[in-house]
């Protein structure tokens, strides 16, 4: 038996027989709640109209926010794709798994051979051990080798792509490799990538309506290439052609109207969210489901999701690089409104373990925390340090204070990070520089690569 299969088997026996469960007072003992994570790609603070979208409305996602909790201090762990996904899947800083850099599609690149190591205990494995059926639909981006496939990390089903981005229609990645998988095999299926992700999500919900399930729906939107349903194919042998079944409009590929293109690139995600919400309601699953809508990092100027409320965007250590939309929809479990507590992507795993009543194995150390008290009981979370980036050129957040390289900001008074207070608070600066390096050094020591 594979080492992970052995571990999962004995964990399952332990968790069901020992009865040593913990959870929030609101957790319902009759049936573990379903957990859905919808992750969008490169959507900054300005990507949704319930945050700061100045260009178009996102009514279905806005409805999630109005019926649930809109998180105003939610952050991705990374400022680019792979690091955030590693932290999300493990509840640990991405440095520990060696996935703190983008895993590159180019086979000649030094970082192409990285991937999520076998020894990492993932959220999918944890929930599978507690009887959940697990699936990922969409973007993985945590390794190209067979041993890094999501089916080797606790997912029962995978329909999607392993690269950083694909053509929405032809499914070719940026180095022109066909990248659409059915579990552990490349096997294409026709369709617009956003719609395929939603369709697979709905089918999995219907098929597993009578048992707990975990779905990780990781969209490729609004990451480039920017393509609406009615946009020309940009990669592969059919480049420049009309996608099957689509009719081009006068705006479809007009570079003078990028706003139209981005709007119709994002709205299929919005529509899909509405379809998922309605399906959960119709099947009577809504009140036993916790759905997260989050982004993997800040926006880019090209996708119109940056915001004047956050400085800079993707790849930046300023707020625009990692403060992103975050919504928790859980009818009957959360009180609709706003949550202003600091929550980070790596918190989803310990929070989900608590909700599902799964204890972490001895020796597994999580960097994220259970944020359930804030979500379900409206309680404040403890002040804690959180880092982004790397070592002395990284960032550290403690309370309202934020260190970016050697500059110091107070986000409570200066949320757009314009006033460097390092000269006024030299002692605090020294303390935070020391703390940042200590956390990073501890985390990087675990890396199997660096």
Buried (B, 14 or more C-beta within 10 A) or exposed (E): EEEBEEBBEEBBEBBEEEEEBEBBEBBEEEEBBBBBBBBBBBBBBBBBBBBBBEBBBBBBBBBBBEBBBBBBBBBBBBBBBBBBBBBBBBBBBBBBBBBBBBBBBEEEEEBBBBBBBEEBBBBBBBBBBBBBBBBBBBBBBBBBEEEBBBBBBBBBBBBBBBBBBBBBBBBBBBBBBBBBBEEEEEEEEEBBBBBBBBBBBBBBBEEBBEEBBBBBBBBBBBBBBBBBBBBBBBBBEBEEEBBEEBEEEEBBBEEEEBEBBBBBBBBBBBBBBBBBBEBBEEEEBBEBBBBBBBBBBBBBEBBBBBBEBBBBBBBBBBBBBBBBBBBBBBBEBBEEEEBEBBBBBBBBBBBBBBBBBBBBBEEBEBBBBBBBBBBBEEEEBEEEBBBBBBEEEBBBBBEBBBBBBEBBBBBEEBBBBEEBBBEEBEEBBEBBBEBBBEBBEBBBEBBBBE
